[in-house]
């Protein structure tokens, strides 16, 4: 997953993995870790800027 940014079909392997892991994680605190990582991967893969920090 580190070497392949996108597959031929345009999908991002790390994003798929994180979405699957998130779906199998019932604990809220663990799910939050996957949610943050997924948000970062989505922003990086779509070119969205990082959100500005609060305060």
Residue frames as a rotation matrix with the C-alpha (Angstrom) as fourth column:
UNK 1
0.565 0.825 0.000 0.00
0.825 -0.565 0.000 0.00
0.000 0.000 -1.000 0.00
UNK 2
0.356 -0.506 -0.786 2.95
0.230 -0.768 0.598 2.31
-0.906 -0.394 -0.158 0.54
UNK 3
-0.659 -0.747 0.079 4.21
0.211 -0.082 0.974 1.91
-0.722 0.659 0.212 -3.01
UNK 4
-0.656 0.510 0.557 0.94
0.682 0.084 0.727 2.08
0.324 0.856 -0.403 -4.94
UNK 5
-0.934 0.298 -0.199 -0.88
-0.166 -0.852 -0.497 5.38
-0.318 -0.431 0.844 -4.62
UNK 6
0.053 0.972 -0.229 -3.75
-0.823 -0.088 -0.562 4.41
-0.566 0.218 0.795 -6.94
UNK 7
-0.305 -0.040 0.951 -4.87
0.296 0.946 0.134 1.27
-0.905 0.322 -0.277 -8.71
UNK 8
-0.928 -0.065 0.368 -5.74
0.372 -0.092 0.923 1.15
-0.027 0.994 0.110 -12.41
UNK 9
-0.104 0.982 0.159 -9.41
0.876 0.015 0.483 1.72
0.472 0.190 -0.861 -11.54
UNK 10
-0.124 -0.032 0.992 -8.50
-0.048 -0.998 -0.038 4.93
0.991 -0.052 0.122 -9.66
UNK 11
0.871 0.475 -0.125 -9.11
0.075 0.124 0.989 3.53
0.485 -0.871 0.072 -6.18
UNK 12
0.010 -0.833 0.554 -6.70
-0.764 -0.363 -0.533 4.23
0.645 -0.418 -0.640 -3.32
UNK 13
-0.042 -0.028 -0.999 -5.69
0.188 0.982 -0.035 0.96
0.981 -0.189 -0.036 -1.60
UNK 14
-0.904 -0.336 -0.263 -5.04
0.313 -0.104 -0.944 2.54
0.290 -0.936 0.199 1.81
UNK 15
-0.612 0.762 0.211 -8.43
-0.785 -0.617 -0.051 4.23
0.091 -0.197 0.976 1.73
UNK 16
0.181 0.682 -0.708 -10.13
-0.516 0.679 0.522 0.89
0.837 0.271 0.475 1.01
UNK 17
-0.366 -0.404 -0.838 -8.21
0.449 0.713 -0.540 -0.79
0.815 -0.573 -0.079 3.81
UNK 18
-0.996 -0.039 0.075 -9.09
-0.041 -0.556 -0.830 1.95
0.074 -0.830 0.552 6.32
UNK 19
-0.289 0.957 -0.005 -12.77
-0.901 -0.270 0.340 1.89
0.325 0.103 0.940 5.33
UNK 20
0.197 0.320 -0.927 -12.87
-0.112 0.946 0.303 -1.88
0.974 0.044 0.223 5.83
UNK 21
-0.645 -0.513 -0.567 -11.05
0.508 0.266 -0.819 -1.67
0.571 -0.816 0.088 9.17
UNK 22
-0.872 0.376 0.314 -13.39
-0.482 -0.773 -0.413 1.10
0.088 -0.512 0.855 10.33
UNK 23
0.001 0.948 -0.319 -16.41
-0.787 0.198 0.585 -1.02
0.617 0.250 0.746 9.43
UNK 24
0.253 0.028 -0.967 -15.13
0.242 0.966 0.091 -3.89
0.937 -0.257 0.238 11.56
UNK 25
-0.775 -0.608 -0.174 -14.25
0.362 -0.201 -0.910 -1.77
0.518 -0.768 0.376 14.60
UNK 26
0.211 0.966 -0.148 -17.07
0.684 -0.038 0.728 -1.51
0.698 -0.255 -0.669 17.15
UNK 27
0.103 -0.214 -0.971 -15.18
0.931 -0.323 0.170 0.45
-0.350 -0.922 0.166 19.85
UNK 28
0.911 0.391 0.129 -15.71
0.412 -0.855 -0.315 4.19
-0.013 0.340 -0.940 19.49
UNK 29
0.582 -0.747 -0.322 -12.17
-0.362 -0.592 0.720 5.18
-0.728 -0.302 -0.615 20.52
UNK 30
-0.350 -0.704 0.618 -10.57
0.311 0.535 0.786 2.76
-0.884 0.467 0.031 18.06
UNK 31
0.272 0.541 0.796 -13.00
0.942 0.019 -0.335 3.79
-0.196 0.840 -0.505 15.32
UNK 32
0.916 0.053 -0.397 -12.04
0.057 -0.998 -0.001 7.43
-0.396 -0.022 -0.918 15.88
UNK 33
-0.053 -0.997 -0.055 -8.41
-0.182 -0.045 0.982 6.57
-0.982 0.062 -0.179 15.06
UNK 34
-0.427 -0.036 0.904 -9.48
0.770 0.510 0.384 5.01
-0.474 0.860 -0.190 11.76
UNK 35
0.650 0.742 0.167 -11.77
0.734 -0.554 -0.393 7.98
-0.199 0.378 -0.904 11.05
UNK 36
0.632 -0.481 -0.607 -8.89
-0.245 -0.868 0.432 10.46
-0.735 -0.125 -0.667 11.48
UNK 37
-0.455 -0.840 0.296 -6.56
0.010 0.328 0.945 8.40
-0.890 0.433 -0.140 9.31
UNK 38
-0.130 0.508 0.852 -9.26
0.931 0.358 -0.072 7.97
-0.342 0.784 -0.519 6.68
UNK 39
0.842 0.436 -0.318 -9.91
0.351 -0.890 -0.291 11.71
-0.410 0.133 -0.902 6.65
UNK 40
0.169 -0.880 -0.445 -6.20
-0.387 -0.474 0.791 12.37
-0.906 0.039 -0.421 6.09
UNK 41
-0.601 -0.399 0.692 -5.94
0.377 0.622 0.686 9.83
-0.704 0.674 -0.223 3.27
UNK 42
0.297 0.794 0.530 -9.06
0.913 -0.074 -0.400 11.21
-0.279 0.603 -0.747 1.55
UNK 43
0.819 0.003 -0.574 -7.79
-0.011 -1.000 -0.020 14.79
-0.574 0.022 -0.819 1.76
UNK 44
-0.180 -0.972 -0.150 -4.35
-0.340 -0.081 0.937 13.84
-0.923 0.219 -0.316 0.43
UNK 45
-0.569 -0.061 0.820 -5.73
0.570 0.689 0.447 11.72
-0.593 0.722 -0.357 -2.41
UNK 46
0.400 0.787 0.470 -8.21
0.908 -0.274 -0.316 14.38
-0.120 0.554 -0.824 -3.54
UNK 47
-0.409 -0.670 0.619 -5.86
0.711 -0.659 -0.245 17.35
0.572 0.340 0.746 -3.10
UNK 48
0.691 0.687 0.225 -7.98
0.340 -0.584 0.737 19.00
0.637 -0.433 -0.637 -0.42
UNK 49
-0.229 -0.780 0.582 -6.03
-0.332 -0.500 -0.800 21.30
0.915 -0.377 -0.144 1.89
UNK 50
-0.563 -0.010 -0.826 -5.63
0.711 0.503 -0.491 20.41
0.421 -0.864 -0.276 5.55
UNK 51
0.590 0.792 0.155 -8.19
0.563 -0.541 0.625 22.14
0.579 -0.282 -0.765 7.78
UNK 52
-0.176 -0.624 0.761 -6.92
-0.236 -0.724 -0.648 25.13
0.956 -0.294 -0.020 9.67
UNK 53
-0.586 -0.082 -0.806 -6.34
0.666 0.518 -0.537 24.45
0.462 -0.851 -0.249 13.36
UNK 54
0.564 0.815 0.137 -8.87
0.495 -0.465 0.734 25.87
0.662 -0.346 -0.665 15.82
UNK 55
0.938 -0.061 -0.340 -7.66
0.271 -0.482 0.833 28.71
-0.215 -0.874 -0.436 17.99
